[in-house]
Amino acid sequence: MGYRVAVVGATGNVGREMLNILEEVNFPVDELHAIASRKSKGVEVSFGDRTVKCQDIEQFDFSKVDIVLMSAGGAVSREWSEKIGKAGPIVIDNSSAWRMDPDVPLIVPEVNPDAVKDARKKNIIANPNCSTIQLVTALKPLHDAAKIKRVVVSTYQSVSGAGKEGMDELWNQTKAIYGLGDATPKKFPKQIAFNVIPFIGAFNDDGSTDEETKMWKETHKMLDPNIKLTVTCVRVPVFVGHSEAVNIEFERPIEPDEARAVLRDAPGVLVVDKQEHDGYITPVDAAGEFAVYVSRIRKDPTVQHGLNLWVVSDNLRKGAALNAVQIAQLLDETGVIKSSSGYRSITV
């Protein structure tokens, strides 16, 4: 017997990717339910070689499933996740609604798998922010090796992080500019085509944005509250794939070759780092892949024990859908939920 799985938000970018990855990794799904809002009831989505019709979240009986992959936004999650958890299944939520709740574990399986022991407190597990996931996946093995004191991060985040509307805006603005049409921003505060926007989310009183605050809080919750971290988040005209320029200061010396060796042995990480014209990874290279890629590993001579990294990952995969499915695998592997079926674990 496999698991009874519901995907809430199945018509969205991440929801569809969740369905793809469940099939790709051969997760033991006995029943699959696609759930969406009433307006999407009856819409068909693909699951392997099958099509599944979406059901209305208001009418669905969640007591008949074991796992709920939730990717319908914070408002929907705040309204539904606790109610669903009380009905029995474990909710793996992709929004920011529950990430900082002390009774909800925030998990990247390569970083803090032991946190799964708290899954039954509310029957909710939070999936971290997409940019945080790839950051902590790269930082964790280095922190274990040389203890990180301080990190400075600048992100280069693709428009798919803002959903289908963000991708449509980049596409439509690009066509409009080439065709001398109307490129007025609708989704983003400024033109995104042929531009970069140093603002994601909303401003806080201290001048930071909530996207930057998410990365700060989530990294401290999962990795180490003592790490000094400062972040600038930037939206760039890339369809899929987030990139990060990461500057790290360690407590002890660590040479670039040692860092490369540590990262090559780390789960979920692939090092592509040659001093050649194409010896590094870009978002186009990472699109559709599972790994967190690390390139451009080099010394920072301006601080004691400093390194620079370039970190790239597909934000719809490892940054969202893949991490959620890996959490479901972790629940199975640790016995928090049980199934007699087997599946192919993800390795990169």
C-alpha positions in Angstrom: 0.0 0.0 0.0 1.2 3.5 -0.8 0.1 6.8 0.5 -3.0 8.8 -0.1 -1.7 12.2 -1.2 -3.5 15.5 -1.8 -1.8 18.4 -3.6 -3.6 21.7 -2.8 -2.9 24.4 -5.4 -2.4 21.8 -8.0 -3.0 24.2 -10.9 -0.2 26.6 -9.9 3.5 26.5 -11.0 4.7 24.8 -7.8 1.6 22.5 -7.5 2.2 21.1 -11.0 5.9 20.7 -10.2 5.0 18.7 -7.1 2.9 16.4 -9.2 5.8 16.0 -11.6 8.3 15.2 -8.9 6.1 12.7 -7.1 6.1 10.8 -10.3 9.8 11.3 -11.1 11.0 9.9 -7.8 8.4 7.2 -7.8 7.0 8.2 -4.4 4.6 5.5 -3.3 1.3 7.2 -4.2 -1.7 4.9 -3.8 -4.3 7.7 -4.4 -3.6 11.2 -5.8 -6.1 14.0 -5.3 -5.6 17.4 -7.0 -7.2 20.2 -5.0 -7.8 23.8 -5.9 -10.3 26.6 -5.4 -13.8 26.3 -6.6 -13.1 28.3 -9.8 -10.6 25.6 -10.8 -12.9 22.6 -10.0 -12.8 20.2 -12.9 -9.6 21.6 -14.4 -7.3 18.7 -15.4 -3.7 18.4 -14.4 -1.1 15.7 -15.3 0.2 13.1 -13.0 2.5 10.7 -14.9 0.6 9.4 -17.8 -2.7 10.2 -16.2 -4.9 13.3 -15.9 -6.5 14.1 -12.7 -9.5 16.5 -12.3 -9.2 19.2 -9.6 -11.6 19.0 -6.7 -12.9 21.9 -4.6 -11.0 22.5 -1.4 -14.3 23.5 0.3 -15.9 20.1 -0.5 -12.9 17.7 0.0 -12.7 15.3 3.0 -9.1 15.6 4.1 -9.5 12.8 6.7 -9.2 10.3 3.8 -5.6 11.3 2.9 -2.2 10.8 4.7 -0.1 13.7 3.3 -1.2 17.1 2.0 1.3 19.1 -0.1 0.1 22.6 0.2 1.0 25.3 -2.3 -1.9 27.7 -2.5 -0.4 30.8 -0.8 -0.3 32.0 2.8 -3.9 33.1 3.1 -5.2 29.7 2.1 -2.7 27.9 4.3 -3.6 30.0 7.3 -7.3 29.2 6.8 -6.9 25.5 6.0 -3.6 23.9 7.3 -4.6 23.6 11.0 -8.0 22.3 10.1 -6.5 19.8 7.8 -3.9 18.7 10.3 -6.6 18.2 12.9 -8.3 15.8 10.5 -5.3 13.5 10.5 -2.9 14.1 7.6 0.4 15.9 7.8 0.5 19.1 5.9 3.7 20.1 4.1 3.2 23.8 3.5 5.1 25.8 0.9 4.0 29.3 2.1 5.4 31.5 4.7 2.4 31.1 7.0 3.8 28.6 9.5 7.6 28.9 9.1 8.3 30.8 12.3 5.6 29.0 14.5 7.6 27.3 17.3 5.4 24.2 17.1 6.0 23.8 13.3 9.3 22.3 12.1 11.0 24.2 9.2 12.9 21.6 7.3 15.5 21.2 4.5 16.2 17.4 4.7 19.9 17.9 3.9 20.2 20.4 6.7 18.1 19.6 9.7 16.3 16.3 9.2 16.0 15.7 13.0 13.4 18.4 13.2 10.9 16.0 11.7 10.4 14.6 15.2 8.1 17.6 15.9 5.9 17.0 12.9 3.0 15.7 15.0 2.7 18.8 17.2 0.4 20.4 14.7 0.6 17.9 11.8 2.2 20.8 9.8 5.7 21.0 8.4 6.9 24.2 6.8 8.8 24.4 3.6 11.4 27.2 3.7 11.6 30.1 1.3 13.1 29.1 -2.0 16.1 31.4 -1.7 16.7 30.2 1.9 16.6 26.5 0.8 19.5 26.7 -1.6 21.5 29.0 0.8 21.4 26.7 3.8 22.0 23.6 1.7 25.3 25.1 0.7 26.1 26.6 4.1 25.4 23.6 6.3 28.4 21.4 5.3 30.8 24.4 5.5 29.4 25.4 8.9 30.1 21.9 10.1 33.6 22.1 8.8 34.8 25.5 9.9 31.9 27.2 11.8 30.5 30.3 10.1 30.6 33.6 11.8 29.0 35.9 9.2 27.4 35.7 5.8 26.6 38.4 3.3 24.2 37.3 0.6 22.9 39.1 -2.6 20.2 37.2 -4.4 19.3 37.2 -8.1 15.8 35.8 -8.1 13.8 34.7 -11.1 10.3 35.9 -11.9 8.9 32.4 -11.4 9.3 33.1 -7.7 6.3 35.5 -8.2 4.2 32.8 -9.8 2.7 32.5 -13.3 1.8 36.3 -13.3 5.5 37.1 -12.8 6.6 34.9 -15.7 3.8 36.3 -17.9 4.9 39.8 -17.1 8.5 39.2 -18.2 7.3 37.5 -21.4 4.8 40.2 -22.3 7.1 43.1 -21.4 9.9 41.6 -23.5 7.6 41.3 -26.5 6.2 44.8 -25.9 9.6 46.4 -25.8 10.8 44.7 -29.0 7.5 45.6 -30.7 7.2 49.1 -29.3 4.2 48.1 -27.3 3.0 48.8 -23.7 5.5 47.6 -21.1 3.6 49.1 -18.1 4.4 47.0 -14.9 1.4 45.2 -13.4 2.8 42.4 -11.2 6.1 44.1 -10.3 6.6 47.6 -9.1 9.0 48.5 -11.9 9.7 47.1 -15.4 11.3 43.7 -15.1 12.3 43.1 -18.7 15.9 44.2 -19.4 16.0 45.5 -15.8 16.7 44.4 -12.2 14.5 45.3 -9.2 16.2 45.5 -5.7 12.9 44.9 -3.9 10.9 41.7 -3.3 7.8 41.6 -1.1 7.2 44.6 1.1 9.3 47.1 3.1 9.8 46.7 6.8 10.3 49.7 9.2 14.1 49.2 9.2 14.3 49.4 5.4 14.7 45.7 4.7 12.1 43.8 2.8 10.1 40.8 4.0 11.9 38.5 1.6 15.2 39.5 3.2 13.7 39.0 6.7 12.4 35.6 5.7 16.0 34.5 4.8 17.4 35.9 8.0 14.8 34.3 10.3 14.7 30.9 8.5 18.5 30.5 8.3 18.7 31.1 12.0 15.9 28.7 12.8 17.3 25.8 10.8 21.1 26.3 10.9 22.4 28.5 13.8 20.9 31.5 15.5 24.5 32.9 16.2 25.4 33.4 12.5 25.5 37.0 11.6 23.6 37.4 8.3 22.8 40.3 6.0 20.8 39.9 2.8 19.8 41.9 -0.3 17.2 40.3 -2.5 16.9 41.3 -6.1 14.4 40.3 -8.8 16.1 39.7 -12.2 14.7 39.0 -15.8 15.2 35.2 -15.6 12.3 32.9 -16.0 13.4 30.0 -13.7 16.3 29.6 -11.3 17.6 31.7 -8.4 21.3 32.7 -8.0 23.1 33.9 -4.9 26.5 35.6 -4.4 27.5 34.5 -1.0 30.4 35.9 1.1 31.3 33.9 4.2 33.5 34.6 7.2 34.6 31.5 9.2 36.0 31.0 12.7 38.9 29.0 11.4 40.9 28.9 8.2 39.3 27.0 5.3 41.0 27.0 1.9 39.0 26.9 -1.4 40.2 23.4 -2.1 39.0 22.2 1.3 35.6 23.9 0.7 35.3 22.2 -2.7 36.0 18.8 -1.1 33.5 19.4 1.7 30.8 20.5 -0.7 31.4 17.6 -3.1 30.6 15.2 -0.3 27.5 17.1 0.9 24.1 15.8 0.1 22.1 17.8 -2.4 25.1 19.8 -3.7 27.0 19.6 -6.9 30.2 21.6 -7.4 30.9 22.9 -10.8 33.9 25.2 -10.4 36.6 25.5 -13.1 38.5 28.6 -14.0 37.3 28.5 -17.5 34.9 30.6 -19.6 32.1 28.1 -18.9 33.3 26.5 -15.6 30.4 27.7 -13.6 26.6 27.2 -13.4 23.9 29.7 -14.5 20.1 29.6 -13.9 19.6 28.2 -17.5 21.9 25.3 -16.6 20.1 24.6 -13.3 16.6 24.7 -14.7 14.9 21.3 -14.4 17.6 19.9 -12.2 17.4 18.7 -8.5 20.8 19.9 -7.2 22.0 23.0 -5.5 25.0 24.1 -7.6 28.1 25.8 -6.2 30.6 27.6 -8.4 33.2 30.4 -8.2 34.7 29.2 -4.8 37.5 31.6 -3.9 39.2 33.4 -1.1 38.0 36.7 0.2 41.3 38.5 1.2 39.5 41.4 2.9 38.4 39.4 6.0 40.1 36.7 8.1 39.1 33.2 7.0 36.8 34.4 4.2 35.3 32.7 1.1 33.1 33.7 -1.8 30.6 31.3 -3.5 28.1 31.4 -6.3 25.0 29.3 -5.5 22.4 28.4 -8.1 19.2 26.2 -8.0 15.9 25.7 -9.8 13.6 27.6 -7.4 10.5 25.6 -8.6 12.2 22.3 -7.9 14.7 22.3 -5.0 13.4 25.7 -3.9 9.9 24.5 -3.5 8.3 21.3 -4.9 11.3 18.9 -4.6 12.1 19.9 -1.0 8.4 19.3 -0.1 8.5 15.8 -1.6 11.9 15.1 0.1 10.1 16.0 3.4 7.4 13.5 2.6 10.2 10.9 2.0 11.8 11.9 5.3 8.4 11.3 7.1 8.4 7.8 5.6 12.0 7.0 6.3 11.8 8.1 10.0 8.5 6.2 10.5 6.4 9.3 11.3 4.2 7.9 8.6 4.3 4.3 7.3 4.0 2.6 4.0 5.1 -0.9 2.8 5.9 0.4 -0.6 9.4 1.4 -1.7 10.6 4.3 -3.8 13.8 5.7 -5.3 15.5 8.1 -2.9 16.7 11.4 -4.4 20.5 11.6 -4.9 22.4 14.2 -6.8 
